């Protein structure tokens, strides 16, 4: 069956025909048959240059030989034990070596689990209840952070989810990203009650919004002043901006970091990493409970170790940034030449195009971009063999499998796609 027929059948068994809202596309999503390097092939026989990369994990590209080999080897030895393994210890050591804030580690299964547990840990360690998050930041699909959330929640018009009781969010405080005065006001009112500030150092779930000069350092200073903990949600930026993530890239060290995506090498994973004094509050040593059948799953450990080995050995970050900057500048020029008002934003190997004339510095300015034009542009790119995430509020990514050839092909297709999208306005 082709993608259209598979989708029609999937709607009978899967809600909306998909297993995550952001995968929904009009008129229907393509169904992937296989992936290798920087490309995907669908069941209809089409090939796509992939800038979604499974929403970020595949920094080495799809089916990297060293990751595949590690998984094959582990598969023959078993897929789950329910006991400690040497793999967990080896992976934890690598994370502690790479990530500035990491003195101890707890492995979980998803980014959602990691942020949920990190917030619980911060509350348990401080004895406080309130959490400050930023408008448009997505920290997973758990109740206390589904308030003005980005990602698919924005695309599908549900920034605050139904089914979340008011009581679940009564201790969640909001401020605008890059809004120093807004954060100061929150702390003036509630500072002694704030357990933590949780922030994406780069907002990758509202497109790609960068921190302004000094903003992350300001968050570090104000949390210390009030005795709150600083949590960096690096599920997206961890191992992507640098081996040590955004905290290495920007030179600001939080108390806790949550990691995921790249760290699993393409398999499910979540990680809480932080200062020893804070982390020892987790059970079985402390009173903050966290547990999971698949915590430290050996398949995820094997894939993650293999991925970090490649990143440690090759240090690809300079080349990734060069390619991404070439793509960002090229897209800016192509869109301008076609007559579109545009901002091509990004950092390192992350980027997004906003169809707007104004600077995109927070969630509110991101919402003022022309999201309908973006979706037309995304569909036109897809028709030309370039897969971008089907949402204005997701980031695009490059991998080490991308090359100048893919970037050049993408810019050629973008020139046609933007013109076609504008004509259909």
Secondary structure, DSSP 8 states (H G I E B T S, - for coil): --HHHHHHHHHHHSGGGSSSGGG--SS----EEEEEBTEEEETTS-EEEESSGGGGT-TT-BT-HHHHHHHHHHHTT-S--SS--HHHHHHHHHHHHH-TT-SEEEEESSHHHHHHHHHHHHHHHHT--EEEEETT----S-GGG-SS--THHHHTT-SS-TT--HHHHTTEEEE-TT-HHHHHHHHHHHGGGEEEEEE-SSB-SSS-B---TTHHHHHHHHHHHHT-EEEEEETTTTTTSSTTHHHHHHT---SEEEEEGGGGTTS--EEEEE-HHHHTTBTTTSSB----TTTT-HHHHHHHHHHHHHHHHH-THHHHHHHHHHHHHHHHHHHHHTT---EEEEETTEEEEE--SS---SHHHHHTS-HHHHHHHHHHHHHTTEE--SSTTS-EE--TT--HHHHHHHHHHHHHHHHHHHHT-
